[in-house]
């Protein structure tokens, strides 16, 4: 940093034209100013300043050096700013998750992470399953929290998977439904009902396959997401099979009903996928560890696939 100190002395002296004023601005003695200029002149093997009484002016060589010293100082300041911005960017933990995980599951885990690491900044980005899948395939992200489908061959073969919990899909009904007093339903009860389904192909398959295995055939209506489906169920438009975390609040508040269907289990794994041979940052490793020890209540600990 000594060369920058000498350049700063030279630039200040060239701009104010006085050793006395330069010493005041830099809070140092005039002999120190003179020493810095002499050392620069020795390094460059050229005279930089002409003294005339109490004022100074630049030699032709001093004018050349003045222009370069300004550019060097400006570049150093720009580099310093870029480094600070880079450090700030990398200190923020960017988390990518499916809409379901981001809305219904991760907030509880993020709260725990924040309690453990209160100074760590993070940002949560949520996307539809297909968009997350595309970002992983294009190497735009290295990890994501998302549902795990056996039919997704890319996720199964190309990424490491850590199962956090397995969702049970619950049959959801509006309050006052004709089945509200029933303890258990049977497959025959569902006939002639309208089933409201999310638009995701993989999620539809997850829901419909167990129904088809039991010989249950329903008319279906596709809707954009779980929130829309819940509101449609409330109005009596149809029934739906939704994962527990998507409806637990409405069930606890008595806004929706849920009933078991004898012999029917609709389940889906949810977890963390991450690129093979990737090198997570220290903060990412801390977050992984926090998530893996904070598996959602009511589910067994996860396994690495």
Residue pairs with C-beta under 8 A, 6 or more apart in sequence:
4 73
4 76
5 36
6 36
6 37
6 39
6 40
7 40
7 69
7 72
7 73
8 26
8 73
9 22
9 26
9 32
9 33
9 36
9 37
10 36
10 37
10 40
10 48
10 65
10 66
10 69
11 66
11 69
11 70
11 73
12 22
12 25
12 26
13 19
13 22
13 33
13 37
13 49
13 56
14 49
14 56
14 58
14 62
14 66
16 22
16 25
17 55
17 56
17 57
18 54
18 55
18 56
19 30
19 33
19 34
19 54
19 56
20 30
20 54
22 33
23 29
23 30
23 32
23 33
26 33
37 48
37 49
40 48
40 65
41 47
41 48
44 61
44 65
46 59
46 61
46 65
47 59
47 61
47 62
48 58
48 59
48 61
48 62
48 65
49 56
49 57
49 58
49 59
49 62
50 56
50 57
50 58
50 59
58 66
90 281
91 120
91 121
91 283
92 121
92 122
92 123
93 120
93 121
93 122
93 123
93 283
93 284
93 287
94 122
94 123
94 125
95 106
95 110
95 122
95 123
95 124
95 125
95 145
95 287
96 125
96 126
96 127
96 132
96 135
96 141
96 143
96 144
96 145
97 106
97 124
97 125
97 126
97 127
97 132
97 144
97 145
97 146
98 126
98 127
98 128
98 129
98 132
98 144
98 145
98 146
98 147
99 126
99 127
99 128
99 225
100 147
100 226
100 243
100 245
100 246
100 270
101 126
101 145
101 146
101 147
101 270
102 124
102 125
102 126
102 145
103 126
104 243
104 245
104 246
105 145
105 164
105 245
105 270
105 296
106 124
106 145
108 294
108 296
109 290
109 291
109 294
110 122
110 124
112 290
112 294
113 120
113 122
113 286
113 287
113 290
113 291
113 294
114 120
114 122
116 290
117 283
117 286
117 290
120 283
120 286
122 287
127 135
128 200
129 146
129 147
129 200
129 202
129 203
130 200
132 141
132 144
132 146
133 152
133 154
133 155
135 141
135 144
136 144
136 154
136 155
136 159
136 273
136 275
137 154
139 275
142 274
142 275
142 278
142 280
143 272
143 273
143 274
143 275
143 278
143 280
143 284
144 272
144 273
144 274
145 164
145 270
145 271
145 272
145 291
146 270
146 271
146 273
147 202
147 203
147 268
147 269
147 270
148 155
148 161
148 163
148 268
148 269
148 270
148 271
148 273
148 305
149 155
149 202
149 205
149 206
149 268
150 156
151 202
151 205
152 202
155 161
155 273
158 276
159 273
159 274
159 275
159 276
160 273
160 274
160 275
160 276
160 304
160 305
161 271
161 272
161 273
161 304
161 305
162 271
162 272
162 273
162 274
162 288
162 292
162 302
162 303
162 304
162 305
163 269
163 270
163 271
163 302
163 303
163 304
163 305
164 270
164 271
164 272
164 291
164 292
164 295
164 296
164 299
164 302
165 269
165 270
165 271
165 295
165 296
165 298
165 299
165 300
165 302
166 267
166 268
166 269
166 270
166 299
167 243
167 244
167 245
167 267
167 268
167 269
167 270
168 243
168 244
168 265
168 266
168 267
169 206
169 207
169 241
169 242
169 243
169 244
169 266
169 267
169 268
170 241
170 242
170 243
170 244
170 247
170 251
170 258
171 185
171 239
171 240
171 241
171 258
171 259
171 260
171 261
172 230
172 233
172 239
172 240
172 241
172 242
172 247
172 256
172 257
172 258
173 179
173 180
173 233
173 239
173 256
173 257
173 258
173 259
174 233
174 234
174 235
174 236
174 256
174 257
175 234
175 254
175 255
175 256
175 257
177 236
177 257
179 185
179 189
179 257
179 259
180 257
182 189
182 259
183 259
184 259
184 260
184 261
184 262
185 259
185 260
185 261
185 262
186 261
186 262
187 214
187 215
187 216
187 261
187 262
187 263
187 264
189 261
190 211
190 216
190 218
190 239
190 261
191 216
191 217
191 218
193 218
193 219
193 238
193 239
194 218
194 219
194 220
194 221
194 237
194 238
194 239
195 207
195 218
195 219
195 220
195 221
195 238
195 239
195 240
195 241
196 220
196 221
196 223
196 229
196 232
196 233
196 237
196 238
196 239
196 240
197 203
197 204
197 207
197 208
197 220
197 221
197 222
197 223
197 229
197 240
198 204
198 222
198 223
198 224
198 225
198 226
198 229
199 222
199 223
199 224
199 225
203 268
204 222
206 266
206 268
207 241
207 266
208 220
210 264
210 265
210 266
211 217
211 218
211 264
211 266
214 263
214 264
216 264
221 237
221 238
223 229
223 232
226 242
226 243
226 246
226 247
229 240
229 242
230 240
230 242
230 246
230 247
230 250
230 256
232 238
232 240
233 239
233 240
233 256
234 255
234 256
241 266
243 268
244 298
245 296
247 256
247 258
250 256
251 257
251 258
271 302
272 288
272 291
274 280
280 288
292 302
295 301
295 302
